Amino acid sequence: MLRTVGIIGGGQLARMMIVPAIELGFEIKVLAEAEQSPAKLAATVGDYSDLQTVKEFANTVDVITFDHEHVPLEILEALIADGVNVQPSPKALLFAQNKLAMRKRLAELNVPIPDWAEVSSAAEIDSFIKEHEGEAVLKTATGGYDGKGVRIIRSAGEATDWLNAGKPLLIEEKVNFVRELAQLSARNSSGQWLAWHVVQTIQRAGVCAEVHSPAANADSEAAAKIAEVIATGFGVTGVLAVELFETADGKLLVNELAMRPHNSGHFTIEGSVTSQFEQHLRAVLDLPLGSTEGTSAFAVMLNLLGPETANTFAEHFENAWVLENTSHIHLYGKEYRAGRKMGHITALSSDSLQDARDQALATYNALLA
């Protein structure tokens, strides 16, 4: 019997799940926010915050999963009450949607995290800052992503607007890290768990710009163990991305989580035996997970972020055809906006990360020409 996967959210993550779903022999349907969404090839348009719309969509599929974590939990809980298979479950997604809930649960699991506190007043913020060398990171508990909902502050006066909103906030120590890493893994509902190589991520203006796989000289065993503890302790089904800070002494601290395919794993389409998109589908359908071994020793992914001058990168696509390298170009079919994730490039190398990066940069520059 043909099984149908339903994805809520029509962004590039849903788009990149379409091909592996077809290759695995499944039907795929997407509930998208707009007609011209990246995943429009498999999409119907609807409001994911409307219970009736989501229920009607759920009635046409065998399992519900996600392109993003923004679906209201009360809607997902209503689906569960109706017997709908939702993966990951609302109980797990709570920790991806609410940073305070996430920090509390990570602390219970003894996972290494920055020092933190829940605050709701100027006095609490200033007290925390005083105890942490005069500077801290303030985050909204919900709604933040790609650098949004995050501020580095030195006094409560820099957060008056957030305090006036009357919602609890998360404050954390400002970690003196040397680089950022990401550990991608997947778990199915039967409990099978597998991880890819830990990778290094490079951010620009709060947005991931590059991913290097594997991260050079990283404590891969420690990173994988952290991800496994979280996946099991949170009851995650599907792909889990654990964003990590690495300090000068090699210590790893959990920064953020995502319970879906993640920007740090786009290289796996060409760089792994099983891509994160195929693995996510396998996991949410409770199938055996595929191999996470690399197809090459090194991989580098560059995000195509909209430049200041309008460019969807498709205009100059032919410039990259003549390059003799291993680069693979993925465009998301989005309308141009400066700083927007318009696509990505992945390059592979058997020699070094630098060789892979040089190839990816050559392709990137060709697309800008």
Residue frames as qw, qx, qy, qz and C-alpha x, y, z in Angstrom:
[[0.000, 0.888, 0.461, 0.000, 0.00, 0.00, 0.00],
 [0.388, 0.518, -0.025, 0.762, 1.36, 3.41, -1.02],
 [0.422, -0.637, -0.433, 0.479, 2.06, 5.53, 2.06],
 [0.202, 0.793, 0.186, 0.544, 1.68, 9.30, 2.04],
 [0.483, -0.306, -0.327, 0.752, 3.81, 11.73, 4.00],
 [0.025, 0.907, 0.324, 0.269, 2.33, 15.13, 4.79],
 [0.514, -0.050, -0.197, 0.833, 4.68, 18.06, 5.41],
 [0.085, -0.927, -0.355, 0.086, 3.46, 21.23, 7.05],
 [0.220, -0.797, 0.239, 0.510, 5.38, 24.18, 5.65],
 [0.778, 0.584, 0.217, 0.081, 6.31, 24.81, 2.04],
 [0.091, -0.897, 0.371, 0.220, 9.90, 26.05, 2.35],
 [0.442, 0.613, -0.642, -0.131, 13.13, 24.68, 0.91],
 [0.274, -0.287, 0.887, -0.235, 13.29, 21.84, 3.44],
 [0.713, 0.320, 0.512, -0.357, 9.96, 20.48, 2.19],
 [0.588, 0.697, -0.274, -0.305, 11.15, 21.04, -1.39],
 [0.218, 0.568, -0.794, 0.002, 14.24, 18.91, -0.77],
 [0.481, -0.080, 0.817, -0.307, 12.14, 16.08, 0.71],
 [0.743, 0.423, 0.046, -0.517, 10.13, 15.66, -2.50],
 [0.554, 0.524, -0.622, -0.176, 12.78, 13.79, -4.52],
 [0.035, 0.267, -0.931, 0.246, 13.78, 11.25, -1.82],
 [0.593, 0.145, 0.545, -0.575, 10.09, 10.58, -1.09],
 [0.757, 0.473, -0.178, -0.414, 9.54, 9.71, -4.73],
 [0.401, 0.499, -0.768, 0.013, 12.70, 7.58, -4.80],
 [0.195, -0.155, 0.872, -0.422, 11.55, 5.69, -1.69],
 [0.193, -0.270, -0.870, -0.365, 8.19, 5.02, -3.32],
 [0.058, -0.542, -0.656, 0.522, 6.05, 7.28, -1.14],
 [0.101, 0.765, 0.398, 0.496, 3.56, 9.95, -2.07],
 [0.352, -0.252, -0.331, 0.839, 4.25, 13.36, -0.58],
 [0.027, -0.816, -0.446, -0.366, 1.91, 16.26, 0.10],
 [0.361, -0.026, -0.276, 0.890, 2.79, 19.72, 1.40],
 [0.111, -0.878, -0.464, 0.037, 0.62, 22.25, 3.21],
 [0.487, 0.156, 0.029, 0.859, 2.26, 25.47, 2.07],
 [0.092, -0.595, -0.359, 0.713, 1.78, 29.05, 3.15],
 [0.292, 0.680, -0.114, -0.663, 1.69, 30.50, -0.38],
 [0.855, 0.481, 0.141, -0.132, 1.23, 29.40, -3.98],
 [0.576, 0.717, -0.345, 0.185, 4.80, 30.27, -4.96],
 [0.649, -0.645, 0.400, -0.048, 6.45, 28.44, -2.09],
 [0.040, 0.576, -0.789, -0.208, 9.69, 26.51, -2.82],
 [0.269, -0.006, 0.962, -0.047, 7.78, 23.20, -2.41],
 [0.537, 0.327, 0.052, -0.776, 4.97, 24.20, -4.79],
 [0.392, 0.231, -0.800, -0.391, 5.41, 21.03, -6.88],
 [0.366, -0.218, -0.902, 0.069, 3.70, 18.99, -4.13],
 [0.047, -0.146, -0.509, 0.847, 1.80, 21.73, -2.36],
 [0.147, -0.734, -0.575, -0.330, -1.69, 22.85, -1.55],
 [0.105, 0.397, -0.239, 0.880, -2.06, 26.25, 0.08],
 [0.569, -0.633, -0.488, -0.193, -3.47, 26.56, 3.57],
 [0.185, -0.750, 0.326, -0.545, -3.08, 28.19, 6.97],
 [0.598, 0.052, -0.756, 0.260, -1.14, 25.93, 9.34],
 [0.013, -0.067, 0.581, -0.811, -2.51, 27.89, 12.29],
 [0.641, -0.041, -0.052, -0.765, -6.11, 27.01, 11.42],
 [0.478, -0.171, 0.828, -0.237, -7.23, 23.75, 13.06],
 [0.772, 0.413, 0.371, -0.310, -9.83, 22.80, 10.46],
 [0.531, 0.740, -0.373, -0.176, -7.40, 23.35, 7.59],
 [0.007, -0.535, 0.840, -0.095, -4.75, 21.20, 9.24],
 [0.621, 0.017, 0.715, -0.321, -7.28, 18.48, 10.11],
 [0.773, 0.553, 0.109, -0.291, -8.48, 18.29, 6.52],
 [0.384, 0.705, -0.594, -0.047, -4.89, 18.03, 5.32],
 [0.278, -0.394, 0.844, -0.234, -4.08, 15.35, 7.90],
 [0.779, 0.187, 0.470, -0.371, -7.01, 13.23, 6.69],
 [0.754, 0.616, -0.151, -0.170, -5.26, 12.80, 3.32],
 [0.371, 0.623, -0.660, 0.194, -1.91, 11.47, 4.62],
 [0.852, -0.210, -0.475, 0.071, -0.48, 8.68, 6.79],
 [0.624, -0.421, -0.257, 0.606, 1.96, 10.76, 8.84],
 [0.084, 0.975, 0.082, 0.187, 2.43, 14.46, 9.51],
 [0.688, -0.272, -0.053, 0.671, 5.88, 16.02, 9.76],
 [0.046, -0.946, -0.170, 0.272, 7.31, 19.52, 9.39],
 [0.578, 0.574, 0.018, 0.579, 9.35, 22.00, 7.40],
 [0.047, 0.522, -0.318, 0.790, 9.42, 24.33, 10.43],
 [0.308, -0.213, -0.820, 0.433, 8.54, 24.30, 14.15],
 [0.121, -0.053, 0.144, -0.981, 5.88, 27.03, 14.16],
 [0.485, -0.364, -0.643, -0.467, 2.64, 25.01, 14.10],
 [0.436, -0.503, 0.326, -0.671, 0.74, 25.76, 17.34],
 [0.043, 0.169, -0.960, 0.217, 1.04, 22.87, 19.77],
 [0.506, 0.196, 0.560, -0.627, -2.68, 22.92, 20.54],
 [0.701, 0.434, -0.252, -0.507, -3.39, 22.10, 16.89],
 [0.424, 0.362, -0.830, -0.021, -0.97, 19.19, 16.93],
 [0.184, -0.056, 0.848, -0.494, -2.41, 17.91, 20.20],
 [0.666, 0.299, 0.227, -0.645, -5.87, 18.00, 18.61],
 [0.642, 0.423, -0.560, -0.308, -4.53, 15.88, 15.74],
 [0.146, 0.251, -0.921, 0.259, -3.07, 13.38, 18.20],
 [0.442, 0.097, 0.623, -0.638, -6.44, 13.19, 19.97],
 [0.746, 0.404, -0.032, -0.528, -8.00, 12.30, 16.61],
 [0.902, -0.049, 0.417, 0.104, -5.48, 9.48, 16.12],
 [0.575, 0.799, -0.167, 0.064, -3.26, 11.26, 13.59],
 [0.863, -0.153, 0.014, 0.482, 0.37, 10.11, 13.42],
 [0.104, 0.979, -0.106, 0.142, 2.44, 13.26, 14.12],
 [0.868, -0.207, 0.046, 0.450, 6.25, 12.96, 14.00],
 [0.287, 0.025, -0.763, 0.579, 7.98, 14.40, 15.93],
 [0.289, -0.643, -0.709, 0.016, 5.27, 14.56, 18.56],
 [0.129, -0.866, -0.087, -0.475, 4.01, 17.78, 20.17],
 [0.741, -0.659, 0.001, 0.130, 5.69, 16.67, 23.42],
 [0.731, -0.086, 0.184, 0.651, 9.06, 16.78, 21.65],
 [0.318, 0.612, 0.281, 0.668, 8.32, 19.87, 19.55],
 [0.382, -0.901, -0.204, 0.000, 7.60, 21.86, 22.71],
 [0.647, -0.550, 0.157, 0.504, 11.36, 21.94, 23.31],
 [0.481, 0.209, 0.405, 0.749, 12.06, 23.23, 19.80],
 [0.008, -0.767, -0.413, -0.491, 9.38, 25.91, 20.08],
 [0.422, -0.882, -0.034, -0.207, 10.13, 27.15, 23.59],
 [0.493, 0.542, -0.517, 0.443, 13.72, 27.92, 24.55],
 [0.375, -0.520, 0.505, -0.578, 12.94, 28.06, 28.28],
 [0.940, -0.088, 0.170, -0.283, 11.37, 24.61, 28.20],
 [0.822, 0.439, -0.313, 0.182, 14.37, 23.39, 26.20],
 [0.169, 0.614, -0.569, 0.520, 16.90, 24.74, 28.72],
 [0.638, -0.395, 0.424, -0.507, 15.01, 23.24, 31.66],
 [0.986, 0.078, 0.057, -0.136, 14.90, 19.81, 30.03],
 [0.659, 0.547, -0.412, 0.311, 18.55, 19.94, 28.97],
 [0.151, -0.601, 0.569, -0.540, 19.50, 20.75, 32.56],
 [0.844, -0.217, 0.306, -0.382, 17.47, 17.76, 33.78],
 [0.959, 0.273, -0.054, 0.059, 19.39, 15.54, 31.33],
 [0.600, -0.634, 0.277, 0.401, 22.75, 16.95, 32.54],
 [0.675, 0.540, 0.244, 0.440, 23.60, 18.09, 29.02],
 [0.447, -0.310, -0.044, 0.838, 26.34, 20.77, 28.96],
 [0.153, 0.819, 0.432, 0.345, 24.75, 24.20, 28.42],
 [0.199, 0.437, -0.203, 0.853, 25.64, 27.84, 29.11],
 [0.093, -0.322, -0.657, 0.675, 24.62, 29.28, 32.48],
 [0.158, -0.396, -0.520, -0.740, 21.06, 30.60, 32.12],
 [0.069, 0.299, 0.674, -0.672, 18.00, 31.93, 33.93],
 [0.022, 0.662, 0.658, 0.359, 14.38, 32.76, 33.29],
 [0.176, -0.239, -0.244, 0.923, 13.80, 36.50, 33.74],
 [0.055, 0.707, 0.644, 0.286, 10.79, 38.79, 33.59],
 [0.210, -0.954, -0.168, 0.133, 12.01, 42.03, 35.19],
 [0.361, 0.834, -0.277, 0.313, 14.74, 44.61, 34.73],
 [0.457, -0.709, 0.488, -0.225, 16.13, 43.80, 38.18],
 [0.914, -0.079, 0.396, 0.039, 16.53, 40.10, 37.30],
 [0.741, 0.616, 0.018, 0.267, 18.26, 40.96, 34.02],
 [0.100, 0.867, -0.354, 0.337, 20.68, 43.43, 35.62],
 [0.681, -0.544, 0.466, -0.149, 21.46, 40.98, 38.42],
 [0.935, 0.155, 0.279, 0.156, 22.34, 38.23, 35.93],
 [0.544, 0.763, -0.106, 0.332, 24.48, 40.59, 33.85],
 [0.242, -0.839, 0.407, -0.268, 26.38, 41.72, 36.98],
 [0.794, -0.350, 0.495, -0.047, 27.15, 38.10, 37.82],
 [0.834, 0.256, 0.403, 0.275, 28.40, 37.39, 34.28],
 [0.522, -0.181, 0.252, 0.795, 31.07, 39.98, 33.57],
 [0.096, 0.533, 0.057, -0.839, 28.73, 42.75, 32.48],
 [0.402, 0.307, -0.520, -0.689, 27.30, 41.14, 29.36],
 [0.491, 0.102, 0.839, -0.211, 24.72, 38.48, 28.51],
 [0.145, -0.064, -0.734, -0.661, 22.61, 37.03, 25.71],
 [0.435, 0.244, 0.517, -0.696, 18.87, 37.68, 25.96],
 [0.098, -0.058, -0.847, -0.519, 16.42, 35.58, 23.97],
 [0.657, -0.063, 0.019, -0.751, 12.68, 35.53, 23.48],
 [0.555, -0.140, 0.795, -0.204, 11.37, 32.15, 24.63],
 [0.627, 0.415, 0.657, 0.054, 9.46, 31.60, 21.38],
 [0.456, 0.852, 0.219, -0.138, 9.52, 32.75, 17.78],
 [0.055, -0.838, 0.437, 0.322, 13.23, 33.32, 17.18],
 [0.885, 0.141, 0.357, 0.262, 15.30, 31.84, 14.35],
 [0.628, 0.485, 0.144, 0.591, 18.29, 32.81, 12.15],
 [0.359, 0.094, -0.226, 0.901, 19.45, 35.37, 14.69],
 [0.328, -0.522, -0.210, -0.758, 15.99, 36.84, 15.30],
 [0.737, -0.592, -0.201, -0.256, 14.79, 37.07, 18.90],
 [0.821, -0.233, -0.167, 0.493, 18.37, 37.27, 20.20],
 [0.097, 0.931, -0.109, 0.335, 20.23, 40.26, 21.65],
 [0.662, -0.039, -0.397, 0.634, 23.58, 40.76, 23.32],
 [0.227, -0.875, -0.177, -0.389, 22.93, 43.24, 26.11],
 [0.429, 0.211, -0.513, 0.713, 24.81, 45.06, 28.87],
 [0.155, 0.062, 0.516, -0.840, 21.81, 46.38, 30.77],
 [0.249, 0.484, 0.821, -0.169, 18.07, 45.82, 31.09],
 [0.213, 0.673, 0.063, -0.705, 17.54, 49.15, 29.37],
 [0.143, 0.349, -0.704, -0.602, 18.38, 47.44, 26.08],
 [0.127, -0.196, -0.956, -0.177, 15.39, 45.11, 26.49],
 [0.262, 0.183, 0.401, -0.858, 12.63, 47.49, 27.57],
 [0.583, 0.159, -0.346, -0.718, 10.41, 46.60, 24.60],
 [0.550, 0.001, -0.831, -0.084, 10.67, 42.86, 25.30],
 [0.118, -0.132, -0.757, 0.629, 10.01, 43.39, 29.00],
 [0.372, 0.166, 0.146, -0.902, 6.98, 45.54, 28.22],
 [0.563, 0.042, -0.647, -0.512, 5.54, 42.65, 26.22],
 [0.657, -0.368, 0.357, -0.553, 5.12, 40.85, 29.55],
 [0.964, 0.109, -0.218, -0.102, 6.45, 37.48, 28.42],
 [0.741, -0.554, 0.314, 0.213, 9.20, 35.48, 30.20],
 [0.487, 0.785, -0.382, -0.020, 12.64, 35.76, 28.64],
 [0.946, -0.137, -0.018, 0.294, 15.70, 33.53, 28.61],
 [0.054, 0.927, -0.368, 0.058, 19.01, 35.07, 29.60],
 [0.969, -0.003, -0.029, 0.247, 22.31, 33.23, 29.13],
 [0.473, -0.652, 0.306, 0.508, 25.97, 33.80, 29.71],
 [0.547, 0.781, -0.237, -0.189, 27.80, 35.09, 26.65],
 [0.921, -0.165, 0.270, 0.228, 30.02, 32.13, 25.82],
 [0.022, 0.800, -0.491, -0.345, 33.56, 32.89, 24.71],
 [0.896, 0.152, 0.415, 0.040, 33.55, 30.24, 21.99],
 [0.263, -0.480, 0.572, 0.612, 36.17, 29.64, 19.31],
 [0.237, 0.076, -0.694, -0.675, 33.80, 28.17, 16.72],
 [0.697, 0.067, 0.305, -0.645, 30.30, 26.81, 16.22],
 [0.010, 0.130, -0.967, -0.219, 29.59, 23.18, 15.47],
 [0.727, 0.025, 0.030, -0.686, 26.46, 21.23, 14.59],
 [0.171, -0.134, 0.976, -0.019, 25.72, 17.59, 15.27],
 [0.660, 0.116, -0.245, -0.701, 23.06, 16.12, 13.01],
 [0.116, -0.074, 0.985, -0.101, 21.43, 12.81, 13.84],
 [0.604, -0.102, -0.358, -0.705, 18.17, 10.94, 13.31],
 [0.201, -0.047, 0.899, -0.387, 15.98, 8.64, 15.39],
 [0.451, -0.223, -0.636, -0.585, 12.96, 6.57, 14.42],
 [0.617, -0.453, 0.119, -0.633, 10.10, 5.76, 16.77],
 [0.949, -0.116, -0.293, 0.020, 11.48, 2.25, 17.33],
 [0.584, -0.775, 0.177, 0.165, 14.52, 3.89, 18.92],
 [0.798, 0.171, 0.188, 0.546, 17.15, 3.34, 16.23],
 [0.082, -0.963, 0.041, 0.252, 19.55, 6.29, 16.22],
 [0.772, 0.179, 0.193, 0.578, 22.34, 7.28, 13.83],
 [0.126, -0.884, 0.017, 0.449, 24.55, 10.37, 13.51],
 [0.654, 0.692, -0.026, 0.304, 26.48, 12.06, 10.70],
 [0.601, 0.071, -0.233, 0.762, 29.92, 13.60, 11.18],
 [0.196, -0.817, -0.282, 0.463, 29.92, 16.67, 13.40],
 [0.491, 0.591, 0.262, 0.584, 30.35, 19.76, 11.20],
 [0.267, -0.358, -0.172, 0.878, 31.61, 23.31, 11.62],
 [0.205, 0.808, 0.515, 0.202, 29.18, 26.10, 10.80],
 [0.327, -0.098, -0.006, 0.940, 30.22, 29.65, 9.96],
 [0.069, 0.799, 0.577, -0.154, 27.66, 32.41, 10.56],
 [0.227, 0.115, 0.140, 0.957, 27.37, 35.83, 8.95],
 [0.326, -0.206, -0.014, -0.923, 24.90, 38.36, 10.36],
 [0.549, -0.082, 0.603, -0.573, 23.34, 35.58, 12.42],
 [0.873, 0.339, 0.017, -0.351, 22.71, 33.34, 9.39],
 [0.772, -0.211, 0.535, 0.271, 24.60, 30.17, 8.49],
 [0.376, 0.785, -0.303, -0.388, 26.87, 30.95, 5.52],
 [0.483, 0.475, -0.732, -0.075, 29.16, 27.89, 5.36],
 [0.884, -0.325, 0.264, -0.207, 29.26, 24.30, 6.59],
 [0.301, 0.599, -0.741, -0.020, 32.47, 22.23, 6.67],
 [0.922, -0.199, 0.207, -0.261, 32.23, 18.44, 7.01],
 [0.620, -0.590, -0.488, 0.172, 33.77, 16.96, 9.01],
 [0.200, -0.958, 0.123, -0.162, 34.71, 19.65, 11.53],
 [0.606, 0.470, -0.520, 0.375, 38.48, 19.55, 11.82],
 [0.325, 0.196, -0.691, 0.616, 39.82, 18.24, 15.14],
 [0.550, -0.401, 0.047, -0.731, 36.40, 18.23, 16.83],
 [0.235, -0.145, 0.892, -0.357, 35.47, 15.91, 19.68],
 [0.504, -0.018, -0.575, -0.644, 33.13, 13.88, 17.51],
 [0.409, -0.212, -0.876, 0.141, 32.45, 11.29, 20.20],
 [0.051, -0.313, -0.541, 0.779, 31.31, 13.91, 22.70],
 [0.330, 0.169, -0.184, -0.910, 29.15, 15.70, 20.12],
 [0.508, -0.082, -0.749, -0.417, 27.43, 12.49, 19.08],
 [0.308, -0.264, -0.830, 0.384, 26.81, 11.47, 22.71],
 [0.127, 0.257, 0.295, -0.912, 25.17, 14.83, 23.44],
 [0.460, 0.103, -0.407, -0.782, 22.89, 14.41, 20.43],
 [0.473, -0.132, -0.861, -0.129, 21.94, 10.87, 21.41],
 [0.141, -0.278, -0.704, 0.638, 21.08, 11.89, 24.98],
 [0.275, 0.260, 0.080, -0.922, 18.87, 14.69, 23.66],
 [0.478, 0.052, -0.631, -0.608, 17.18, 12.61, 20.97],
 [0.441, -0.217, -0.867, 0.079, 16.34, 9.89, 23.48],
 [0.154, -0.298, -0.601, 0.725, 15.53, 12.17, 26.42],
 [0.293, 0.273, 0.010, -0.916, 13.28, 14.43, 24.36],
 [0.586, 0.331, 0.726, -0.141, 11.64, 11.55, 22.47],
 [0.265, 0.613, -0.307, -0.678, 12.58, 12.99, 19.08],
 [0.722, 0.281, 0.614, 0.154, 11.48, 11.22, 15.90],
 [0.521, 0.831, 0.119, 0.152, 13.13, 12.39, 12.69],
 [0.600, 0.395, -0.192, 0.669, 16.21, 14.50, 12.14],
 [0.461, -0.850, -0.163, 0.197, 17.63, 16.40, 15.11],
 [0.507, 0.586, -0.174, 0.608, 20.16, 19.21, 14.75],
 [0.593, -0.715, -0.195, 0.315, 22.12, 20.20, 17.84],
 [0.351, 0.808, -0.133, 0.455, 23.93, 23.53, 17.47],
 [0.796, -0.446, -0.183, 0.367, 27.03, 23.67, 19.68],
 [0.033, 0.942, -0.306, 0.131, 29.57, 26.16, 20.95],
 [0.889, 0.000, -0.228, 0.397, 33.16, 24.90, 21.21],
 [0.310, -0.942, 0.118, 0.049, 35.29, 26.73, 23.77],
 [0.260, 0.791, -0.551, 0.059, 39.06, 27.22, 23.72],
 [0.324, -0.416, 0.826, -0.199, 39.57, 24.18, 25.97],
 [0.231, 0.059, -0.901, -0.362, 37.49, 21.96, 23.66],
 [0.223, 0.285, 0.783, -0.506, 34.35, 21.95, 25.79],
 [0.114, -0.303, -0.675, -0.663, 31.04, 21.65, 23.95],
 [0.184, 0.308, 0.553, -0.752, 27.92, 23.56, 25.05],
 [0.214, 0.524, 0.779, 0.269, 24.46, 23.22, 23.49],
 [0.029, 0.128, -0.031, -0.991, 23.19, 26.44, 21.96],
 [0.603, 0.211, 0.013, -0.769, 20.04, 25.62, 19.95],
 [0.416, 0.067, 0.906, 0.039, 18.02, 22.64, 18.68],
 [0.538, 0.279, -0.261, -0.752, 15.96, 21.91, 15.57],
 [0.552, 0.043, 0.819, -0.150, 13.73, 18.86, 15.10],
 [0.698, 0.669, 0.189, -0.174, 13.68, 18.70, 11.30],
 [0.753, 0.306, 0.130, 0.568, 16.20, 18.73, 8.48],
 [0.332, -0.853, -0.030, 0.401, 18.63, 21.58, 9.07],
 [0.390, 0.895, -0.208, -0.056, 20.83, 23.96, 7.10],
 [0.277, -0.679, 0.679, 0.045, 23.91, 22.28, 8.56],
 [0.638, -0.040, 0.768, 0.031, 22.93, 19.04, 6.84],
 [0.635, 0.672, 0.010, -0.381, 22.32, 20.16, 3.26],
 [0.126, 0.635, -0.729, -0.222, 25.71, 18.78, 2.25],
 [0.507, -0.103, 0.845, -0.134, 24.38, 15.27, 2.91],
 [0.745, 0.525, 0.128, -0.391, 22.40, 15.29, -0.36],
 [0.713, 0.595, -0.370, 0.027, 25.62, 14.61, -2.27],
 [0.121, 0.650, -0.663, 0.353, 28.02, 14.10, 0.63],
 [0.449, -0.233, 0.762, -0.405, 26.39, 11.19, 2.45],
 [0.023, -0.087, -0.965, -0.248, 25.11, 7.74, 1.52],
 [0.117, -0.675, -0.726, -0.050, 21.76, 8.81, 3.04],
 [0.064, 0.456, 0.010, 0.888, 20.78, 12.46, 2.92],
 [0.083, 0.098, 0.619, -0.775, 19.13, 14.13, 5.89],
 [0.544, 0.120, -0.094, -0.825, 15.95, 14.46, 3.82],
 [0.687, 0.030, -0.682, -0.248, 15.70, 10.74, 3.04],
 [0.326, 0.007, -0.810, 0.487, 16.63, 9.92, 6.63],
 [0.292, 0.025, 0.367, -0.883, 13.91, 12.17, 8.02],
 [0.709, 0.061, -0.306, -0.632, 11.31, 10.41, 5.89],
 [0.608, 0.057, -0.788, 0.074, 12.61, 7.00, 6.93],
 [0.130, 0.032, -0.706, 0.696, 12.50, 8.02, 10.58],
 [0.432, 0.040, 0.242, -0.868, 8.98, 9.48, 10.64],
 [0.797, 0.087, -0.361, -0.476, 7.67, 6.37, 8.87],
 [0.693, -0.464, 0.522, -0.179, 9.58, 4.18, 11.38],
 [0.897, 0.405, -0.168, 0.046, 11.67, 2.51, 8.68],
 [0.812, -0.288, 0.052, 0.505, 15.26, 1.34, 9.22],
 [0.007, -0.928, 0.149, 0.340, 17.65, 4.28, 9.00],
 [0.807, 0.550, -0.068, 0.204, 20.15, 4.50, 6.16],
 [0.760, -0.118, -0.084, 0.633, 23.93, 4.72, 6.34],
 [0.068, -0.986, -0.056, 0.143, 25.34, 8.10, 7.37],
 [0.691, -0.243, 0.326, 0.597, 28.78, 7.38, 5.92],
 [0.141, 0.761, -0.164, -0.612, 30.24, 10.05, 3.69],
 [0.829, 0.512, 0.213, 0.073, 30.53, 9.66, -0.08],
 [0.542, 0.633, -0.224, 0.505, 33.77, 11.67, 0.02],
 [0.584, -0.162, -0.479, 0.635, 36.31, 12.53, 2.68],
 [0.128, -0.331, -0.236, 0.905, 35.38, 16.22, 2.76],
 [0.109, 0.673, 0.623, 0.383, 32.39, 18.39, 1.90],
 [0.109, -0.256, -0.207, 0.938, 31.76, 22.13, 2.04],
 [0.104, 0.708, 0.672, 0.189, 28.35, 23.78, 1.70],
 [0.118, -0.085, -0.046, 0.988, 27.92, 27.49, 0.93],
 [0.219, 0.689, 0.628, -0.289, 24.54, 29.17, 1.33],
 [0.231, 0.366, 0.393, 0.811, 23.49, 31.41, -1.54],
 [0.109, -0.657, -0.497, 0.556, 22.32, 34.44, 0.41],
 [0.342, 0.833, 0.370, 0.229, 20.64, 37.20, -1.57],
 [0.504, -0.029, -0.043, 0.862, 23.26, 39.89, -2.28],
 [0.022, 0.528, 0.246, -0.813, 22.60, 43.63, -2.09],
 [0.328, 0.335, -0.417, -0.778, 21.95, 43.77, -5.83],
 [0.828, 0.143, 0.256, -0.478, 18.94, 41.75, -7.00],
 [0.355, 0.425, -0.808, -0.204, 20.04, 38.27, -8.09],
 [0.890, -0.167, 0.167, -0.390, 18.20, 34.95, -7.78],
 [0.400, -0.467, 0.760, 0.210, 21.38, 33.18, -9.01],
 [0.707, 0.372, 0.602, 0.028, 19.32, 31.51, -11.74],
 [0.393, 0.890, -0.035, -0.227, 20.18, 34.39, -14.11],
 [0.168, 0.766, -0.616, -0.074, 23.82, 33.28, -14.25],
 [0.879, -0.189, 0.416, -0.139, 23.35, 29.55, -13.86],
 [0.869, 0.482, -0.013, 0.114, 24.97, 28.80, -17.21],
 [0.141, 0.842, -0.470, 0.225, 28.21, 30.46, -16.00],
 [0.541, -0.491, 0.647, -0.218, 28.72, 27.56, -13.60],
 [0.950, 0.229, 0.142, -0.158, 28.15, 24.82, -16.18],
 [0.665, 0.648, -0.330, 0.170, 31.60, 25.23, -17.69],
 [0.250, -0.709, 0.594, -0.287, 33.44, 24.82, -14.39],
 [0.766, 0.129, -0.629, -0.012, 35.18, 21.48, -14.07],
 [0.052, -0.332, 0.723, -0.604, 34.65, 20.75, -10.39],
 [0.208, -0.232, -0.947, 0.082, 32.47, 18.71, -8.07],
 [0.193, 0.101, 0.345, -0.913, 30.06, 21.50, -7.14],
 [0.054, -0.485, -0.848, -0.207, 26.34, 20.83, -6.96],
 [0.109, -0.091, 0.059, -0.988, 23.96, 23.79, -7.13],
 [0.091, -0.538, -0.836, 0.063, 20.53, 23.83, -5.49],
 [0.108, -0.168, -0.041, -0.979, 18.22, 26.79, -6.10],
 [0.093, 0.299, 0.825, -0.470, 15.05, 27.12, -4.04],
 [0.042, 0.530, 0.668, 0.520, 12.86, 29.02, -6.53],
 [0.224, -0.706, -0.465, 0.485, 12.43, 32.01, -4.22],
 [0.225, 0.907, 0.158, 0.318, 11.82, 35.61, -5.12],
 [0.539, 0.316, -0.315, 0.714, 14.86, 37.78, -4.45],
 [0.391, -0.900, -0.074, -0.180, 15.40, 39.49, -1.11],
 [0.270, 0.680, -0.549, 0.404, 18.73, 40.70, 0.28],
 [0.228, -0.422, 0.750, -0.456, 20.09, 38.22, 2.84],
 [0.867, 0.016, 0.173, -0.468, 17.47, 35.57, 1.99],
 [0.475, -0.248, 0.827, 0.172, 18.53, 31.94, 1.60],
 [0.596, 0.512, -0.210, -0.582, 18.11, 31.53, -2.16],
 [0.930, 0.246, -0.268, -0.055, 19.91, 28.20, -2.51],
 [0.572, -0.671, 0.458, 0.111, 23.14, 26.43, -1.70],
 [0.629, 0.582, -0.513, -0.042, 26.25, 24.92, -3.26],
 [0.818, -0.445, 0.364, 0.006, 27.94, 21.72, -2.10],
 [0.540, 0.655, -0.528, -0.018, 31.41, 20.67, -3.23],
 [0.945, -0.302, 0.127, 0.011, 33.20, 17.42, -2.41],
 [0.320, 0.753, -0.569, 0.085, 36.88, 16.55, -2.18],
 [0.952, -0.148, -0.234, 0.131, 38.99, 13.53, -1.38],
 [0.582, 0.373, -0.297, 0.659, 41.93, 15.80, -0.57],
 [0.256, -0.138, -0.459, 0.840, 40.96, 18.54, 1.91],
 [0.051, 0.768, 0.548, -0.328, 38.29, 20.91, 3.19],
 [0.057, -0.642, 0.179, 0.744, 40.17, 23.76, 1.53],
 [0.083, -0.047, 0.781, 0.617, 39.97, 22.05, -1.86],
 [0.032, 0.575, 0.815, 0.067, 36.22, 21.55, -1.45],
 [0.051, -0.791, -0.305, 0.528, 35.78, 25.16, -0.35],
 [0.115, -0.428, 0.433, 0.785, 37.82, 26.48, -3.29],
 [0.059, 0.227, 0.845, 0.481, 35.57, 24.58, -5.70],
 [0.039, -0.717, -0.681, 0.144, 32.40, 25.83, -4.01],
 [0.115, -0.716, -0.057, 0.686, 33.69, 29.43, -4.05],
 [0.124, -0.163, 0.623, 0.755, 34.51, 29.22, -7.76],
 [0.020, -0.479, -0.823, -0.305, 30.93, 28.16, -8.43],
 [0.138, -0.760, -0.472, 0.425, 29.56, 30.84, -6.11],
 [0.132, -0.552, 0.196, 0.800, 31.51, 33.56, -7.90],
 [0.079, 0.093, 0.759, 0.640, 30.31, 32.28, -11.27],
 [0.065, -0.642, -0.761, -0.060, 26.71, 32.58, -10.12],
 [0.156, -0.771, -0.242, 0.569, 27.32, 36.18, -9.05],
 [0.319, -0.191, 0.435, 0.820, 28.97, 37.18, -12.35]]
